[in-house]
Amino acid sequence: MLLGFALLYVGAVLFLNGLWLLGKIEDREIVVINVVSGVVTFCASLAWAFGPNADAASIKGAALTILFSTTYFWVAYNRVVKVDGRGLGWFSLFVAITTVPVAVQGLSTAQTSTDFWLASNWVIWGVLWFLYFLLLALQRPILRLTAVVTLLAGIVTGWLPGFLLLDGKL
């Protein structure tokens, strides 16, 4: 159930960050959903890492999920202090590289449609973080592309599956 909870907020923050990148939401307003989503994913990660059923897999999942939390907190911070985001861009490269073995391992060991879906999400998230690296650290002119991919990734990898998990349909 915690996965659905976390994914619902991942979906919300990615969807809204996509709209923000398209200029539909002000810088100061986007801080709220990034902080809320950062708190939600961080707290879920703490439960996975330190809860009574914690094991190697849940701890690994927690560590990877905190990459999301850090990203959301960093986006919020950048909007408050009004910096250009290059540091977040370089962090995004680190995360994009980290997603490669996660996705490869997930795809190579997938036994169920859920396993394949989760591994595919890591591919999508890796591409998304790489776009943030290109946009922020290297300052490539790909704002619209990054915005659209962010928005769509929010729907496909977060919002819909999160809602379906919470509703017991996935």
Secondary structure by P-SEA (a helix, b strand, c coil): caaaaaaaaaaaaaaaaaaaaacccccccaaaaaaaaaaaaaaaaaaaaccccccaaaaaaaaaaaaaaaaaaaaaaaaaacccaaaaaaaaaaaaaaaaaaaaaaaaacccaaaaaaaaaaaaaaaaaaaaaaacccccccaaaaaaaaaaaaaaccaaaaaaaaaccc
